[in-house]
Amino acid sequence: MDEKKSAMKIIEEVCEDICNRYCKYGDTVDEDGECEVGRGGEECPLMRLY
């Protein structure tokens, strides 16, 4: 039986999916997992969900 996921875990997974598949900066991620926007000092709009 699958254990129930918390709302926070679901939001994290959805954000990761969006970053990996739909974000126009997804291919700019470095070894620390930071994309071009983050390295430029801007905040990713998805971070508001965390």
C-alpha positions in Angstrom: 0.0 0.0 0.0 1.3 3.5 -0.9 1.8 5.8 1.9 0.1 9.2 1.6 2.3 12.1 0.6 2.2 15.4 2.4 1.1 18.4 0.5 4.6 19.9 0.7 6.1 16.8 -0.9 3.6 16.9 -3.7 4.4 20.6 -4.3 8.1 19.9 -4.3 7.7 17.1 -6.9 5.5 19.2 -9.1 8.1 22.1 -8.9 10.9 19.7 -9.9 8.8 18.4 -12.8 8.2 21.9 -14.0 11.8 22.9 -13.7 13.0 19.7 -15.4 10.5 19.7 -18.3 9.1 23.1 -18.9 11.3 25.8 -17.6 13.2 27.7 -20.3 16.2 27.8 -18.0 16.1 24.0 -17.2 19.1 23.4 -19.4 21.2 26.0 -17.6 21.3 24.2 -14.3 24.8 23.8 -12.8 26.2 21.1 -10.5 24.7 22.8 -7.5 21.2 22.7 -9.1 21.1 26.4 -9.6 19.8 27.7 -13.0 20.7 30.9 -14.8 18.0 32.9 -13.0 19.3 31.8 -9.6 22.9 32.5 -10.4 21.9 35.9 -11.6 20.5 36.8 -8.2 16.8 36.6 -9.2 14.3 34.4 -7.4 12.5 31.6 -9.3 8.8 32.2 -9.2 8.3 28.5 -8.2 10.3 29.2 -5.0 7.3 31.0 -3.6 5.6 27.5 -3.3 8.2 26.3 -0.8 
